[in-house]
């Protein structure tokens, strides 16, 4: 059965994750310019997240990384970002699918995006390309910015 309604919420979510992808791809190619730097918060248990076991134990649900001064080997493709960072003077490689990212921020320009949690893909979905599937959510507020869902603009 084909759904009659256009899912603008899903379209918007994919487009905004594309902003994250593009910012990281630009940085991978050209490096960081000016004061730009990124905070990436992601769900550590999401399928496809690759982090060392000691970090997974320390951050069993969510982890925030900073891409600023000491990052190496930043690689970006359509589905994920990989980067090497230093943790206690030890370099560790991390791979994070874009669908696992819950927050992206560049504090140098007061820019932040917060994403609805994406459900882990089922066995059937895991065989195809990953797609961001946002969950409907309510309005929320964080310390740095206010998050408003599209529902607040819909006519009732």
C-alpha positions as CSV (number, residue, x, y, z in Angstrom):
1,X,0.0,0.0,0.0
2,X,1.4,3.4,-1.0
3,X,1.1,6.1,1.7
4,X,-0.9,9.1,0.4
5,X,0.7,11.7,2.6
6,X,4.0,13.3,1.9
7,X,6.4,12.8,4.8
8,X,7.9,16.2,5.0
9,X,9.3,15.4,8.5
10,X,11.4,12.6,7.0
11,X,12.4,14.8,4.0
12,X,13.5,17.6,6.3
13,X,15.4,15.2,8.6
14,X,17.4,13.7,5.6
15,X,18.1,17.2,4.4
16,X,19.4,18.4,7.7
17,X,21.6,15.3,8.1
18,X,22.9,16.3,4.7
19,X,24.0,19.6,6.2
20,X,26.1,17.7,8.7
21,X,27.5,15.4,6.0
22,X,28.4,18.4,3.9
23,X,30.1,20.3,6.7
24,X,32.2,17.3,7.6
25,X,33.0,16.5,4.0
26,X,34.2,20.1,3.5
27,X,36.3,19.8,6.6
28,X,37.8,16.5,5.4
29,X,38.8,18.1,2.2
30,X,39.9,21.6,3.3
31,X,40.4,21.4,7.0
32,X,38.7,23.6,9.6
33,X,38.8,27.3,8.9
34,X,38.6,30.2,11.3
35,X,37.2,29.2,14.7
36,X,34.9,26.5,13.3
37,X,34.8,23.3,15.3
38,X,32.2,20.6,15.7
39,X,30.5,18.8,18.6
40,X,28.9,15.5,17.5
41,X,26.7,13.6,19.9
42,X,25.7,10.1,18.9
43,X,24.0,7.0,20.2
44,X,26.8,4.5,21.0
45,X,24.7,1.4,20.7
46,X,23.4,2.2,17.2
47,X,24.2,-0.4,14.5
48,X,27.4,0.5,12.6
49,X,28.9,2.6,15.4
50,X,32.5,1.5,15.8
51,X,34.3,2.7,18.9
52,X,36.8,1.0,21.3
53,X,35.2,-1.2,23.9
54,X,36.5,1.0,26.8
55,X,34.7,4.0,25.4
56,X,31.5,2.0,24.8
57,X,31.7,0.9,28.5
58,X,32.2,4.5,29.6
59,X,29.5,5.8,27.4
60,X,26.9,3.0,27.0
61,X,24.2,5.2,25.6
62,X,25.5,8.4,24.2
63,X,28.8,10.1,23.5
64,X,29.9,13.5,22.4
65,X,33.1,14.0,20.4
66,X,34.8,17.3,19.5
67,X,36.4,17.8,16.1
68,X,38.7,20.8,16.6
69,X,42.4,20.6,17.2
70,X,43.6,17.0,17.2
71,X,41.7,14.9,14.7
72,X,43.2,12.8,12.0
73,X,42.0,10.9,9.0
74,X,38.5,12.5,8.8
75,X,36.6,10.5,6.1
76,X,33.0,11.1,5.1
77,X,30.8,9.0,2.8
78,X,27.1,9.0,2.2
79,X,26.3,6.9,5.3
80,X,28.9,7.6,7.9
81,X,31.9,9.6,9.2
82,X,35.1,8.1,10.5
83,X,37.8,10.0,12.4
84,X,40.8,9.3,14.6
85,X,40.8,11.2,17.9
86,X,43.1,11.2,21.0
87,X,41.7,9.8,24.3
88,X,44.2,9.9,27.2
89,X,47.1,10.3,24.7
90,X,46.0,7.3,22.7
91,X,44.7,7.6,19.2
92,X,41.4,5.8,18.6
93,X,39.5,5.4,15.3
94,X,35.7,6.0,15.5
95,X,33.1,5.4,12.8
96,X,29.6,6.9,13.3
97,X,26.7,6.4,10.9
98,X,24.9,9.7,10.3
99,X,21.7,8.0,11.5
100,X,23.3,7.6,14.9
101,X,23.9,11.4,15.3
102,X,21.5,13.1,17.7
103,X,23.2,16.5,17.9
104,X,25.6,18.5,15.7
105,X,26.9,21.9,16.8
106,X,29.4,24.4,15.6
107,X,29.6,26.8,18.6
108,X,31.9,29.3,16.7
109,X,28.8,30.4,14.8
110,X,26.1,29.5,17.3
111,X,24.8,26.8,15.0
112,X,23.2,23.5,16.2
113,X,20.9,20.8,14.9
114,X,19.2,18.3,17.1
115,X,17.7,15.1,15.5
116,X,15.0,12.9,16.6
117,X,16.3,9.4,17.6
118,X,16.4,7.1,14.6
119,X,15.1,3.6,15.4
120,X,17.7,0.9,14.8
121,X,17.2,-0.8,11.5
122,X,15.4,-4.1,11.5
123,X,17.1,-7.2,9.9
124,X,15.0,-6.5,6.8
125,X,16.0,-2.8,6.6
126,X,19.7,-3.5,7.5
127,X,20.2,-5.2,4.1
128,X,19.4,-2.0,2.2
129,X,21.0,1.4,2.4
130,X,20.5,3.2,5.7
131,X,17.9,6.0,5.6
132,X,17.1,8.5,8.4
133,X,13.7,7.7,9.7
134,X,12.8,10.2,12.4
135,X,10.3,9.5,15.1
136,X,7.6,12.1,15.7
137,X,8.5,14.1,18.8
138,X,7.4,16.9,20.9
139,X,9.0,20.2,21.3
140,X,12.1,20.2,23.6
141,X,14.6,22.7,24.8
142,X,18.3,22.3,25.4
143,X,20.8,24.6,27.0
144,X,22.2,25.9,23.8
145,X,19.1,26.1,21.6
146,X,15.4,25.5,21.3
147,X,14.2,22.6,19.2
148,X,10.9,23.0,17.5
149,X,9.1,20.2,15.7
150,X,7.2,20.9,12.5
151,X,4.0,20.1,14.3
152,X,4.0,23.5,15.9
153,X,3.5,25.1,12.5
154,X,0.7,22.9,11.2
155,X,-2.8,24.2,11.0
156,X,-5.1,22.5,13.4
